[in-house]
Amino acid sequence: MKKNTQKTIVALLGSPLKGNTALLLENAISGAKKAGATVLQYHVPHLKFSSCLGFGFCKKYPSCQMEDEVTALFPILANANGCIIATPVMTMGVPGALKSFMDRCQVFFYAKYIRKDPMVPVELRKTRKTLLLAISGMNRPDNFDGLMQTINTFCDIVDAPISESLFIRDMDNILDLKTRPDFLQQAYEKGAKLAHEI
Ligand SMILES: Cc1cc2nc3c(=O)[nH]c(=O)nc-3n(C[C@H](O)[C@H](O)[C@H](O)COP(=O)(O)O)c2cc1C
């Protein structure tokens, strides 16, 4: 397969742990790197940042009044070719830190929809995509419904719609993803596919 050397993927890990979600992401990143992409990984719960305090600075400007590790990430996210989001379900939705990160990306919303001056360069907007990897402890059909509302909204405002996803339920019984090489292989292949498509 043709290598894709210039593509950059931002990978966001929503779990606070280096556990099953991290392992799944690691496999997706390996696939993306093998396919030639550069992957910048961020362990979101361990970034130093505050949740949105609603100053409204981003209504006028393409950044945030608060200067922290998330503010520094805006230009990196805006200029990436693709995104991987790997997250567990917590309280039937996106874990708090990842949700706070996504709230801070309201800067992309105001730029795109209110000021009509998107932060994502026009040529990237046509091709940006997201791979979503999501894990839940329980095995319910609606496990990912809450999470999907938030993630789809985030992917819309940052112009990186979900192109591929991998949902793993019943983790409370599976316990250790190393016992499921089929899932790890799927993550690897989906990471490689993302790198080839962006
Ligand atoms: C604080 C917390 C809340 C959780 N809430 C849910 C939930 O609402 N529904 C569910 O199916 N699993 C829930 N889980 C289970 C996780 O989704 C599951 O254990 C997952 O495998 C964690 O991945 P990790 O070990 O990579 O962080 C919760 C786990 C934690 C720690």
The ligand as a MOL file (V3000), in Angstrom:
LIG
                    3D

  0  0  0     0  0            999 V3000
M  V30 BEGIN CTAB
M  V30 COUNTS 31 33 0 0 0
M  V30 BEGIN ATOM
M  V30 1 C -16.5300 6.6890 36.7980 0
M  V30 2 C -16.9780 5.5890 35.8810 0
M  V30 3 C -18.2470 5.6120 35.3560 0
M  V30 4 C -18.6790 4.5950 34.5040 0
M  V30 5 N -19.9410 4.6530 33.9810 0
M  V30 6 C -20.3440 3.6960 33.1200 0
M  V30 7 C -21.6630 3.7530 32.5440 0
M  V30 8 O -22.4470 4.6440 32.8090 0
M  V30 9 N -22.0100 2.7800 31.6610 0
M  V30 10 C -21.1630 1.7550 31.3240 0
M  V30 11 O -21.5200 0.9080 30.5140 0
M  V30 12 N -19.9200 1.6790 31.8570 0
M  V30 13 C -19.4900 2.6270 32.7330 0
M  V30 14 N -18.2220 2.5690 33.2720 0
M  V30 15 C -17.3530 1.4230 32.9150 0
M  V30 16 C -16.2760 1.7910 31.8850 0
M  V30 17 O -16.8450 2.2580 30.6890 0
M  V30 18 C -15.4420 0.5510 31.6120 0
M  V30 19 O -14.9270 0.0420 32.8290 0
M  V30 20 C -14.2880 0.8040 30.6630 0
M  V30 21 O -13.7220 -0.4250 30.3420 0
M  V30 22 C -13.2070 1.6660 31.2850 0
M  V30 23 O -12.1280 1.7600 30.3890 0
M  V30 24 P -10.6480 2.1190 30.8910 0
M  V30 25 O -10.2720 1.0390 31.8590 0
M  V30 26 O -9.8250 2.1440 29.7110 0
M  V30 27 O -10.7720 3.4670 31.5640 0
M  V30 28 C -17.7940 3.5460 34.1560 0
M  V30 29 C -16.4800 3.5320 34.6900 0
M  V30 30 C -16.0770 4.5400 35.5310 0
M  V30 31 C -14.6800 4.5160 36.1000 0
M  V30 END ATOM
M  V30 BEGIN BOND
M  V30 1 1 1 2
M  V30 2 1 2 3
M  V30 3 2 2 30
M  V30 4 2 3 4
M  V30 5 1 4 5
M  V30 6 1 4 28
M  V30 7 2 5 6
M  V30 8 1 6 7
M  V30 9 1 6 13
M  V30 10 2 7 8
M  V30 11 1 7 9
M  V30 12 1 9 10
M  V30 13 2 10 11
M  V30 14 1 10 12
M  V30 15 2 12 13
M  V30 16 1 13 14
M  V30 17 1 14 15
M  V30 18 1 14 28
M  V30 19 1 15 16
M  V30 20 1 16 17
M  V30 21 1 16 18
M  V30 22 1 18 19
M  V30 23 1 18 20
M  V30 24 1 20 21
M  V30 25 1 20 22
M  V30 26 1 22 23
M  V30 27 1 23 24
M  V30 28 2 24 25
M  V30 29 1 24 26
M  V30 30 1 24 27
M  V30 31 2 28 29
M  V30 32 1 29 30
M  V30 33 1 30 31
M  V30 END BOND
M  V30 END CTAB
M  END
